[in-house]
Amino acid sequence: MFIPKPEDLKALREQYPAGCRVRLNHMNDPYRPELKAGALGTVMHVDDIGTIHVSWDCGSSLGVVHGEDSCTRIDEEDAHD
């Protein structure tokens, strides 16, 4: 199991605060076909091992595992457009 350094965890929590919106880039979970690239959700929190817990718009609440899966904060993208 990968455990991020305290400074990396702090940065991850600053980048993905509760309430921000994200778009899934990749999730390595063949048992969740509804969670594919492009799925949208709202961050609930980032836990102590760096998993970004997301309430997905499709109804799932599966976390984005740091170092395994990938998502992008989309409310920041919109702010720069």
N, CA, C and O atoms as a CHARMM CRD file, in Angstrom:
* protein
*
  324
    1    1 MET  N      0.83700  -1.17000   0.00000 PROA 1      0.00000
    2    1 MET  CA     0.00000   0.00000   0.00000 PROA 1      0.00000
    3    1 MET  C      0.88800   1.24100   0.00000 PROA 1      0.00000
    4    1 MET  O      1.85300   1.33000   0.75900 PROA 1      0.00000
    5    2 PHE  N      0.54700   2.18900  -0.85900 PROA 2      0.00000
    6    2 PHE  CA     1.28000   3.44400  -0.95200 PROA 2      0.00000
    7    2 PHE  C      0.70300   4.44200   0.04100 PROA 2      0.00000
    8    2 PHE  O     -0.50100   4.69800   0.04300 PROA 2      0.00000
    9    3 ILE  N      1.56900   5.00800   0.89200 PROA 3      0.00000
   10    3 ILE  CA     1.12300   6.03800   1.82400 PROA 3      0.00000
   11    3 ILE  C      1.88500   7.31300   1.48200 PROA 3      0.00000
   12    3 ILE  O      3.11400   7.33800   1.54200 PROA 3      0.00000
   13    4 PRO  N      1.15300   8.38200   1.12100 PROA 4      0.00000
   14    4 PRO  CA     1.83400   9.61700   0.73800 PROA 4      0.00000
   15    4 PRO  C      2.51200  10.28600   1.92500 PROA 4      0.00000
   16    4 PRO  O      2.10300  10.11500   3.07400 PROA 4      0.00000
   17    5 LYS  N      3.55600  11.05000   1.62300 PROA 5      0.00000
   18    5 LYS  CA     4.24400  11.84600   2.63900 PROA 5      0.00000
   19    5 LYS  C      3.27200  12.90500   3.16000 PROA 5      0.00000
   20    5 LYS  O      2.36000  13.30700   2.43700 PROA 5      0.00000
   21    6 PRO  N      3.45000  13.36100   4.39300 PROA 6      0.00000
   22    6 PRO  CA     2.53600  14.36200   4.95500 PROA 6      0.00000
   23    6 PRO  C      2.37900  15.60400   4.07900 PROA 6      0.00000
   24    6 PRO  O      1.27300  16.12800   3.94800 PROA 6      0.00000
   25    7 GLU  N      3.46100  16.07600   3.48500 PROA 7      0.00000
   26    7 GLU  CA     3.36000  17.27400   2.64400 PROA 7      0.00000
   27    7 GLU  C      2.58500  16.99700   1.35400 PROA 7      0.00000
   28    7 GLU  O      1.89100  17.87700   0.84600 PROA 7      0.00000
   29    8 ASP  N      2.70200  15.76500   0.82100 PROA 8      0.00000
   30    8 ASP  CA     1.93700  15.39500  -0.37600 PROA 8      0.00000
   31    8 ASP  C      0.45500  15.26300  -0.04200 PROA 8      0.00000
   32    8 ASP  O     -0.40400  15.65900  -0.83100 PROA 8      0.00000
   33    9 LEU  N      0.16100  14.70700   1.12700 PROA 9      0.00000
   34    9 LEU  CA    -1.22400  14.56300   1.56800 PROA 9      0.00000
   35    9 LEU  C     -1.86100  15.94100   1.77600 PROA 9      0.00000
   36    9 LEU  O     -3.01200  16.16000   1.39900 PROA 9      0.00000
   37   10 LYS  N     -1.12100  16.84600   2.36600 PROA 10     0.00000
   38   10 LYS  CA    -1.61100  18.21600   2.57200 PROA 10     0.00000
   39   10 LYS  C     -1.93100  18.87500   1.22800 PROA 10     0.00000
   40   10 LYS  O     -2.97700  19.50500   1.07700 PROA 10     0.00000
   41   11 ALA  N     -1.02900  18.72900   0.25700 PROA 11     0.00000
   42   11 ALA  CA    -1.23800  19.30400  -1.07300 PROA 11     0.00000
   43   11 ALA  C     -2.45100  18.68400  -1.75800 PROA 11     0.00000
   44   11 ALA  O     -3.22000  19.39000  -2.41000 PROA 11     0.00000
   45   12 LEU  N     -2.62700  17.37800  -1.61700 PROA 12     0.00000
   46   12 LEU  CA    -3.76700  16.68500  -2.21500 PROA 12     0.00000
   47   12 LEU  C     -5.07700  17.19900  -1.61500 PROA 12     0.00000
   48   12 LEU  O     -6.05000  17.41100  -2.33800 PROA 12     0.00000
   49   13 ARG  N     -5.10200  17.40000  -0.29200 PROA 13     0.00000
   50   13 ARG  CA    -6.29900  17.91900   0.36600 PROA 13     0.00000
   51   13 ARG  C     -6.58300  19.36000  -0.03300 PROA 13     0.00000
   52   13 ARG  O     -7.74200  19.76700  -0.10200 PROA 13     0.00000
   53   14 GLU  N     -5.54300  20.12900  -0.29500 PROA 14     0.00000
   54   14 GLU  CA    -5.74100  21.51000  -0.76300 PROA 14     0.00000
   55   14 GLU  C     -6.24800  21.53400  -2.20300 PROA 14     0.00000
   56   14 GLU  O     -7.06200  22.38200  -2.56800 PROA 14     0.00000
   57   15 GLN  N     -5.76400  20.60800  -3.00800 PROA 15     0.00000
   58   15 GLN  CA    -6.17500  20.53900  -4.41500 PROA 15     0.00000
   59   15 GLN  C     -7.59700  20.01700  -4.56500 PROA 15     0.00000
   60   15 GLN  O     -8.31500  20.42900  -5.47700 PROA 15     0.00000
   61   16 TYR  N     -8.01300  19.10600  -3.67200 PROA 16     0.00000
   62   16 TYR  CA    -9.33600  18.48000  -3.75900 PROA 16     0.00000
   63   16 TYR  C    -10.11600  18.67600  -2.45400 PROA 16     0.00000
   64   16 TYR  O    -10.35200  17.71200  -1.72600 PROA 16     0.00000
   65   17 PRO  N    -10.51600  19.91700  -2.15400 PROA 17     0.00000
   66   17 PRO  CA   -11.28300  20.14500  -0.92200 PROA 17     0.00000
   67   17 PRO  C    -12.71100  19.61100  -1.05500 PROA 17     0.00000
   68   17 PRO  O    -13.22600  19.46300  -2.16400 PROA 17     0.00000
   69   18 ALA  N    -13.33700  19.32800   0.07300 PROA 18     0.00000
   70   18 ALA  CA   -14.73600  18.87700   0.06600 PROA 18     0.00000
   71   18 ALA  C    -15.58600  19.88900  -0.69400 PROA 18     0.00000
   72   18 ALA  O    -15.46200  21.10000  -0.51000 PROA 18     0.00000
   73   19 GLY  N    -16.45300  19.35700  -1.55500 PROA 19     0.00000
   74   19 GLY  CA   -17.36800  20.19500  -2.31500 PROA 19     0.00000
   75   19 GLY  C    -16.90400  20.53500  -3.71800 PROA 19     0.00000
   76   19 GLY  O    -17.70600  20.99200  -4.53200 PROA 19     0.00000
   77   20 CYS  N    -15.61100  20.32100  -4.02800 PROA 20     0.00000
   78   20 CYS  CA   -15.16900  20.63800  -5.38900 PROA 20     0.00000
   79   20 CYS  C    -15.65200  19.54000  -6.34700 PROA 20     0.00000
   80   20 CYS  O    -15.91300  18.40700  -5.94300 PROA 20     0.00000
   81   21 ARG  N    -15.75900  19.90900  -7.61000 PROA 21     0.00000
   82   21 ARG  CA   -16.22300  18.97900  -8.64400 PROA 21     0.00000
   83   21 ARG  C    -15.04000  18.37300  -9.36900 PROA 21     0.00000
   84   21 ARG  O    -14.03500  19.04000  -9.61500 PROA 21     0.00000
   85   22 VAL  N    -15.17400  17.07900  -9.71500 PROA 22     0.00000
   86   22 VAL  CA   -14.11600  16.35900 -10.42100 PROA 22     0.00000
   87   22 VAL  C    -14.68200  15.57000 -11.60000 PROA 22     0.00000
   88   22 VAL  O    -15.86400  15.22900 -11.64700 PROA 22     0.00000
   89   23 ARG  N    -13.78400  15.29400 -12.55300 PROA 23     0.00000
   90   23 ARG  CA   -14.08500  14.42500 -13.69300 PROA 23     0.00000
   91   23 ARG  C    -13.11600  13.24900 -13.61100 PROA 23     0.00000
   92   23 ARG  O    -11.91500  13.43800 -13.42200 PROA 23     0.00000
   93   24 LEU  N    -13.63900  12.04900 -13.75300 PROA 24     0.00000
   94   24 LEU  CA   -12.81000  10.84600 -13.71500 PROA 24     0.00000
   95   24 LEU  C    -12.01800  10.71400 -15.00900 PROA 24     0.00000
   96   24 LEU  O    -12.57700  10.80400 -16.10200 PROA 24     0.00000
   97   25 ASN  N    -10.71600  10.50200 -14.87600 PROA 25     0.00000
   98   25 ASN  CA    -9.86000  10.24800 -16.03500 PROA 25     0.00000
   99   25 ASN  C     -9.67600   8.75200 -16.24900 PROA 25     0.00000
  100   25 ASN  O     -9.71500   8.25400 -17.37400 PROA 25     0.00000
  101   26 HSD  N     -9.47400   8.04200 -15.12600 PROA 26     0.00000
  102   26 HSD  CA    -9.22300   6.59700 -15.19600 PROA 26     0.00000
  103   26 HSD  C     -9.51200   5.97200 -13.83200 PROA 26     0.00000
  104   26 HSD  O     -9.13600   6.51900 -12.79600 PROA 26     0.00000
  105   27 MET  N    -10.17800   4.83000 -13.84700 PROA 27     0.00000
  106   27 MET  CA   -10.36200   4.06600 -12.61800 PROA 27     0.00000
  107   27 MET  C    -10.08400   2.60700 -12.93700 PROA 27     0.00000
  108   27 MET  O    -10.63000   2.05300 -13.89100 PROA 27     0.00000
  109   28 ASN  N     -9.24500   2.00300 -12.14500 PROA 28     0.00000
  110   28 ASN  CA    -8.84700   0.62300 -12.36300 PROA 28     0.00000
  111   28 ASN  C     -9.76900  -0.30100 -11.57400 PROA 28     0.00000
  112   28 ASN  O     -9.33500  -0.94900 -10.62100 PROA 28     0.00000
  113   29 ASP  N    -11.05000  -0.36500 -11.97100 PROA 29     0.00000
  114   29 ASP  CA   -12.02300  -1.21700 -11.28200 PROA 29     0.00000
  115   29 ASP  C    -12.99800  -1.80700 -12.29600 PROA 29     0.00000
  116   29 ASP  O    -13.95400  -1.14100 -12.69400 PROA 29     0.00000
  117   30 PRO  N    -12.76500  -3.06000 -12.72200 PROA 30     0.00000
  118   30 PRO  CA   -13.62900  -3.66400 -13.73400 PROA 30     0.00000
  119   30 PRO  C    -15.04100  -3.97000 -13.22800 PROA 30     0.00000
  120   30 PRO  O    -15.92100  -4.30000 -14.02200 PROA 30     0.00000
  121   31 TYR  N    -15.26500  -3.86300 -11.91800 PROA 31     0.00000
  122   31 TYR  CA   -16.58000  -4.18200 -11.35700 PROA 31     0.00000
  123   31 TYR  C    -17.48800  -2.97200 -11.25100 PROA 31     0.00000
  124   31 TYR  O    -18.61100  -3.09100 -10.76100 PROA 31     0.00000
  125   32 ARG  N    -17.03700  -1.82900 -11.69100 PROA 32     0.00000
  126   32 ARG  CA   -17.83200  -0.59800 -11.67200 PROA 32     0.00000
  127   32 ARG  C    -17.92700  -0.03200 -13.08100 PROA 32     0.00000
  128   32 ARG  O    -17.30400   0.98900 -13.37200 PROA 32     0.00000
  129   33 PRO  N    -18.69400  -0.67100 -13.96500 PROA 33     0.00000
  130   33 PRO  CA   -18.75600  -0.20700 -15.35700 PROA 33     0.00000
  131   33 PRO  C    -19.36100   1.18800 -15.50700 PROA 33     0.00000
  132   33 PRO  O    -19.10600   1.86300 -16.50400 PROA 33     0.00000
  133   34 GLU  N    -20.15400   1.62700 -14.53400 PROA 34     0.00000
  134   34 GLU  CA   -20.74700   2.96600 -14.62500 PROA 34     0.00000
  135   34 GLU  C    -19.71200   4.06800 -14.37000 PROA 34     0.00000
  136   34 GLU  O    -19.93800   5.23000 -14.70500 PROA 34     0.00000
  137   35 LEU  N    -18.58400   3.69300 -13.77900 PROA 35     0.00000
  138   35 LEU  CA   -17.53000   4.66800 -13.52600 PROA 35     0.00000
  139   35 LEU  C    -16.45900   4.54200 -14.59800 PROA 35     0.00000
  140   35 LEU  O    -15.50100   3.78200 -14.46000 PROA 35     0.00000
  141   36 LYS  N    -16.64300   5.29900 -15.66300 PROA 36     0.00000
  142   36 LYS  CA   -15.67200   5.30300 -16.74600 PROA 36     0.00000
  143   36 LYS  C    -15.20300   6.73300 -16.96700 PROA 36     0.00000
  144   36 LYS  O    -15.76700   7.67200 -16.40500 PROA 36     0.00000
  145   37 ALA  N    -14.19800   6.89100 -17.76500 PROA 37     0.00000
  146   37 ALA  CA   -13.64400   8.21600 -18.04400 PROA 37     0.00000
  147   37 ALA  C    -14.76100   9.18500 -18.40800 PROA 37     0.00000
  148   37 ALA  O    -15.62400   8.88100 -19.23100 PROA 37     0.00000
  149   38 GLY  N    -14.72800  10.34600 -17.78600 PROA 38     0.00000
  150   38 GLY  CA   -15.73100  11.37200 -18.04900 PROA 38     0.00000
  151   38 GLY  C    -16.79400  11.47200 -16.97300 PROA 38     0.00000
  152   38 GLY  O    -17.53000  12.45900 -16.93200 PROA 38     0.00000
  153   39 ALA  N    -16.89700  10.46700 -16.09100 PROA 39     0.00000
  154   39 ALA  CA   -17.88600  10.51800 -15.00300 PROA 39     0.00000
  155   39 ALA  C    -17.60000  11.74100 -14.12800 PROA 39     0.00000
  156   39 ALA  O    -16.44500  12.09300 -13.89000 PROA 39     0.00000
  157   40 LEU  N    -18.67300  12.38100 -13.65500 PROA 40     0.00000
  158   40 LEU  CA   -18.55700  13.58400 -12.83100 PROA 40     0.00000
  159   40 LEU  C    -19.00400  13.30900 -11.40800 PROA 40     0.00000
  160   40 LEU  O    -19.86700  12.46500 -11.16800 PROA 40     0.00000
  161   41 GLY  N    -18.40500  14.03400 -10.46000 PROA 41     0.00000
  162   41 GLY  CA   -18.78900  13.86300  -9.06700 PROA 41     0.00000
  163   41 GLY  C    -18.31800  15.01500  -8.20500 PROA 41     0.00000
  164   41 GLY  O    -17.65400  15.94000  -8.67100 PROA 41     0.00000
  165   42 THR  N    -18.68400  14.93400  -6.92000 PROA 42     0.00000
  166   42 THR  CA   -18.34200  15.94300  -5.92800 PROA 42     0.00000
  167   42 THR  C    -17.48900  15.30300  -4.83700 PROA 42     0.00000
  168   42 THR  O    -17.84900  14.26000  -4.29200 PROA 42     0.00000
  169   43 VAL  N    -16.35500  15.93200  -4.52200 PROA 43     0.00000
  170   43 VAL  CA   -15.45500  15.40600  -3.50700 PROA 43     0.00000
  171   43 VAL  C    -16.10400  15.52200  -2.12900 PROA 43     0.00000
  172   43 VAL  O    -16.64100  16.56800  -1.76600 PROA 43     0.00000
  173   44 MET  N    -16.04300  14.42000  -1.36600 PROA 44     0.00000
  174   44 MET  CA   -16.52700  14.41600   0.01600 PROA 44     0.00000
  175   44 MET  C    -15.37600  14.69700   0.97200 PROA 44     0.00000
  176   44 MET  O    -15.51600  15.50600   1.88900 PROA 44     0.00000
  177   45 HSD  N    -14.22600  14.02600   0.76400 PROA 45     0.00000
  178   45 HSD  CA   -13.02200  14.26100   1.55900 PROA 45     0.00000
  179   45 HSD  C    -11.86100  13.44100   1.00500 PROA 45     0.00000
  180   45 HSD  O    -12.04700  12.55700   0.16900 PROA 45     0.00000
  181   46 VAL  N    -10.66600  13.75300   1.48900 PROA 46     0.00000
  182   46 VAL  CA    -9.46700  12.98000   1.17200 PROA 46     0.00000
  183   46 VAL  C     -9.01900  12.32700   2.47300 PROA 46     0.00000
  184   46 VAL  O     -8.81000  13.01200   3.47400 PROA 46     0.00000
  185   47 ASP  N     -8.87200  11.00100   2.46400 PROA 47     0.00000
  186   47 ASP  CA    -8.51100  10.29700   3.70500 PROA 47     0.00000
  187   47 ASP  C     -7.00600  10.29000   3.94600 PROA 47     0.00000
  188   47 ASP  O     -6.24600  10.88600   3.18200 PROA 47     0.00000
  189   48 ASP  N     -6.58200   9.62000   4.99800 PROA 48     0.00000
  190   48 ASP  CA    -5.18300   9.64100   5.42600 PROA 48     0.00000
  191   48 ASP  C     -4.22300   8.88300   4.51900 PROA 48     0.00000
  192   48 ASP  O     -3.00900   9.01100   4.67500 PROA 48     0.00000
  193   49 ILE  N     -4.73600   8.09600   3.57400 PROA 49     0.00000
  194   49 ILE  CA    -3.84200   7.43500   2.61400 PROA 49     0.00000
  195   49 ILE  C     -3.96500   8.06300   1.22900 PROA 49     0.00000
  196   49 ILE  O     -3.42900   7.53200   0.25600 PROA 49     0.00000
  197   50 GLY  N     -4.67000   9.19200   1.13600 PROA 50     0.00000
  198   50 GLY  CA    -4.75000   9.93500  -0.11400 PROA 50     0.00000
  199   50 GLY  C     -5.87500   9.52800  -1.04100 PROA 50     0.00000
  200   50 GLY  O     -5.91700   9.98600  -2.18300 PROA 50     0.00000
  201   51 THR  N     -6.78600   8.68600  -0.59000 PROA 51     0.00000
  202   51 THR  CA    -7.93500   8.33200  -1.42000 PROA 51     0.00000
  203   51 THR  C     -8.89500   9.51400  -1.44300 PROA 51     0.00000
  204   51 THR  O     -9.26400  10.04600  -0.39600 PROA 51     0.00000
  205   52 ILE  N     -9.29700   9.92000  -2.64800 PROA 52     0.00000
  206   52 ILE  CA   -10.25000  11.01400  -2.81200 PROA 52     0.00000
  207   52 ILE  C    -11.63700  10.39100  -2.84700 PROA 52     0.00000
  208   52 ILE  O    -12.00300   9.72700  -3.81700 PROA 52     0.00000
  209   53 HSD  N    -12.40100  10.60500  -1.79200 PROA 53     0.00000
  210   53 HSD  CA   -13.74900  10.03600  -1.71700 PROA 53     0.00000
  211   53 HSD  C    -14.71600  10.96800  -2.43800 PROA 53     0.00000
  212   53 HSD  O    -14.82500  12.15500  -2.12800 PROA 53     0.00000
  213   54 VAL  N    -15.42300  10.37900  -3.42500 PROA 54     0.00000
  214   54 VAL  CA   -16.26000  11.16700  -4.32500 PROA 54     0.00000
  215   54 VAL  C    -17.68000  10.63000  -4.31700 PROA 54     0.00000
  216   54 VAL  O    -17.90400   9.42000  -4.33600 PROA 54     0.00000
  217   55 SER  N    -18.62700  11.54200  -4.28800 PROA 55     0.00000
  218   55 SER  CA   -20.02700  11.20000  -4.50400 PROA 55     0.00000
  219   55 SER  C    -20.27900  11.40800  -6.00000 PROA 55     0.00000
  220   55 SER  O    -20.48000  12.53100  -6.46200 PROA 55     0.00000
  221   56 TRP  N    -20.26300  10.30000  -6.74300 PROA 56     0.00000
  222   56 TRP  CA   -20.40400  10.37500  -8.20000 PROA 56     0.00000
  223   56 TRP  C    -21.85100  10.65900  -8.58200 PROA 56     0.00000
  224   56 TRP  O    -22.77500  10.19600  -7.91400 PROA 56     0.00000
  225   57 ASP  N    -22.04400  11.40700  -9.64100 PROA 57     0.00000
  226   57 ASP  CA   -23.38500  11.76100 -10.10700 PROA 57     0.00000
  227   57 ASP  C    -24.20600  10.52700 -10.48800 PROA 57     0.00000
  228   57 ASP  O    -25.43500  10.58200 -10.48300 PROA 57     0.00000
  229   58 CYS  N    -23.54200   9.41800 -10.81900 PROA 58     0.00000
  230   58 CYS  CA   -24.23600   8.18600 -11.20900 PROA 58     0.00000
  231   58 CYS  C    -24.76400   7.41600  -9.99000 PROA 58     0.00000
  232   58 CYS  O    -25.44900   6.40500 -10.14200 PROA 58     0.00000
  233   59 GLY  N    -24.43800   7.90500  -8.76200 PROA 59     0.00000
  234   59 GLY  CA   -24.93500   7.25200  -7.55800 PROA 59     0.00000
  235   59 GLY  C    -23.88900   6.48100  -6.77500 PROA 59     0.00000
  236   59 GLY  O    -24.13200   6.10700  -5.62800 PROA 59     0.00000
  237   60 SER  N    -22.74600   6.23800  -7.36300 PROA 60     0.00000
  238   60 SER  CA   -21.67200   5.51800  -6.67200 PROA 60     0.00000
  239   60 SER  C    -20.93600   6.47100  -5.73200 PROA 60     0.00000
  240   60 SER  O    -20.99800   7.69100  -5.89000 PROA 60     0.00000
  241   61 SER  N    -20.24300   5.89700  -4.75900 PROA 61     0.00000
  242   61 SER  CA   -19.40200   6.71600  -3.87600 PROA 61     0.00000
  243   61 SER  C    -18.01200   6.09400  -3.74900 PROA 61     0.00000
  244   61 SER  O    -17.37300   6.18500  -2.70000 PROA 61     0.00000
  245   62 LEU  N    -17.56100   5.47400  -4.81300 PROA 62     0.00000
  246   62 LEU  CA   -16.25700   4.82700  -4.82400 PROA 62     0.00000
  247   62 LEU  C    -15.14900   5.87300  -4.84800 PROA 62     0.00000
  248   62 LEU  O    -15.24400   6.86700  -5.56800 PROA 62     0.00000
  249   63 GLY  N    -14.09600   5.64700  -4.05700 PROA 63     0.00000
  250   63 GLY  CA   -12.98800   6.58700  -3.97400 PROA 63     0.00000
  251   63 GLY  C    -11.99600   6.44200  -5.11600 PROA 63     0.00000
  252   63 GLY  O    -11.84500   5.37200  -5.70600 PROA 63     0.00000
  253   64 VAL  N    -11.32500   7.54800  -5.41000 PROA 64     0.00000
  254   64 VAL  CA   -10.25800   7.58600  -6.40000 PROA 64     0.00000
  255   64 VAL  C     -8.95800   7.31000  -5.64100 PROA 64     0.00000
  256   64 VAL  O     -8.52600   8.13100  -4.83200 PROA 64     0.00000
  257   65 VAL  N     -8.34100   6.16600  -5.89700 PROA 65     0.00000
  258   65 VAL  CA    -7.16900   5.72300  -5.15200 PROA 65     0.00000
  259   65 VAL  C     -5.92200   6.43300  -5.67800 PROA 65     0.00000
  260   65 VAL  O     -5.58600   6.34700  -6.85900 PROA 65     0.00000
  261   66 HSD  N     -5.24400   7.13800  -4.76500 PROA 66     0.00000
  262   66 HSD  CA    -4.03600   7.87900  -5.11100 PROA 66     0.00000
  263   66 HSD  C     -2.98300   6.93700  -5.69200 PROA 66     0.00000
  264   66 HSD  O     -2.65400   5.91600  -5.08800 PROA 66     0.00000
  265   67 GLY  N     -2.45900   7.28500  -6.86300 PROA 67     0.00000
  266   67 GLY  CA    -1.42700   6.48000  -7.50600 PROA 67     0.00000
  267   67 GLY  C     -1.94300   5.35500  -8.37700 PROA 67     0.00000
  268   67 GLY  O     -1.17400   4.74900  -9.12400 PROA 67     0.00000
  269   68 GLU  N     -3.24200   5.06300  -8.29500 PROA 68     0.00000
  270   68 GLU  CA    -3.83300   3.97700  -9.08300 PROA 68     0.00000
  271   68 GLU  C     -4.87500   4.51500 -10.06900 PROA 68     0.00000
  272   68 GLU  O     -4.89500   4.12600 -11.23600 PROA 68     0.00000
  273   69 ASP  N     -5.73000   5.40300  -9.59300 PROA 69     0.00000
  274   69 ASP  CA    -6.78900   5.99900 -10.39800 PROA 69     0.00000
  275   69 ASP  C     -6.45000   7.46700 -10.63700 PROA 69     0.00000
  276   69 ASP  O     -5.46300   7.97400 -10.10500 PROA 69     0.00000
  277   70 SER  N     -7.26600   8.14500 -11.43500 PROA 70     0.00000
  278   70 SER  CA    -6.97100   9.54000 -11.74900 PROA 70     0.00000
  279   70 SER  C     -8.25800  10.33200 -11.96600 PROA 70     0.00000
  280   70 SER  O     -9.19900   9.86100 -12.60600 PROA 70     0.00000
  281   71 CYS  N     -8.27400  11.55100 -11.41500 PROA 71     0.00000
  282   71 CYS  CA    -9.37800  12.46300 -11.67200 PROA 71     0.00000
  283   71 CYS  C     -8.81900  13.87700 -11.80200 PROA 71     0.00000
  284   71 CYS  O     -7.68000  14.14200 -11.41800 PROA 71     0.00000
  285   72 THR  N     -9.62600  14.77700 -12.34500 PROA 72     0.00000
  286   72 THR  CA    -9.23900  16.16600 -12.54900 PROA 72     0.00000
  287   72 THR  C    -10.28200  17.06100 -11.92100 PROA 72     0.00000
  288   72 THR  O    -11.48200  16.84200 -12.09000 PROA 72     0.00000
  289   73 ARG  N     -9.83500  18.06000 -11.20200 PROA 73     0.00000
  290   73 ARG  CA   -10.75400  19.03400 -10.61900 PROA 73     0.00000
  291   73 ARG  C    -11.27600  19.91700 -11.74300 PROA 73     0.00000
  292   73 ARG  O    -10.49100  20.56800 -12.43200 PROA 73     0.00000
  293   74 ILE  N    -12.59300  19.94900 -11.93700 PROA 74     0.00000
  294   74 ILE  CA   -13.14200  20.67400 -13.07600 PROA 74     0.00000
  295   74 ILE  C    -13.60400  22.07800 -12.73400 PROA 74     0.00000
  296   74 ILE  O    -13.72700  22.90600 -13.63600 PROA 74     0.00000
  297   75 ASP  N    -13.86700  22.38300 -11.46000 PROA 75     0.00000
  298   75 ASP  CA   -14.26300  23.75100 -11.15700 PROA 75     0.00000
  299   75 ASP  C    -13.08100  24.70000 -11.32300 PROA 75     0.00000
  300   75 ASP  O    -13.28200  25.88500 -11.59100 PROA 75     0.00000
  301   76 GLU  N    -11.85100  24.20600 -11.16800 PROA 76     0.00000
  302   76 GLU  CA   -10.66800  25.02800 -11.44300 PROA 76     0.00000
  303   76 GLU  C    -10.50700  25.26600 -12.93500 PROA 76     0.00000
  304   76 GLU  O    -10.13500  26.36300 -13.35200 PROA 76     0.00000
  305   77 GLU  N    -10.78700  24.23900 -13.75300 PROA 77     0.00000
  306   77 GLU  CA   -10.70900  24.39500 -15.21000 PROA 77     0.00000
  307   77 GLU  C    -11.66100  25.48600 -15.66100 PROA 77     0.00000
  308   77 GLU  O    -11.29400  26.34400 -16.46300 PROA 77     0.00000
  309   78 ASP  N    -12.89800  25.45700 -15.14100 PROA 78     0.00000
  310   78 ASP  CA   -13.90400  26.43600 -15.52500 PROA 78     0.00000
  311   78 ASP  C    -13.49900  27.84500 -15.12700 PROA 78     0.00000
  312   78 ASP  O    -13.82200  28.80000 -15.83300 PROA 78     0.00000
  313   79 ALA  N    -12.79600  27.99200 -14.00900 PROA 79     0.00000
  314   79 ALA  CA   -12.38900  29.30600 -13.52800 PROA 79     0.00000
  315   79 ALA  C    -11.34900  29.94000 -14.44900 PROA 79     0.00000
  316   79 ALA  O    -11.21800  31.16300 -14.49700 PROA 79     0.00000
  317   80 HSD  N    -10.60400  29.09800 -15.18500 PROA 80     0.00000
  318   80 HSD  CA    -9.55100  29.61600 -16.07000 PROA 80     0.00000
  319   80 HSD  C    -10.03200  29.83200 -17.49400 PROA 80     0.00000
  320   80 HSD  O     -9.29200  30.38300 -18.30800 PROA 80     0.00000
  321   81 ASP  N    -11.23000  29.42200 -17.81400 PROA 81     0.00000
  322   81 ASP  CA   -11.75100  29.56700 -19.19400 PROA 81     0.00000
  323   81 ASP  C    -12.24100  30.97700 -19.45500 PROA 81     0.00000
  324   81 ASP  O    -12.70800  31.27400 -20.55500 PROA 81     0.00000
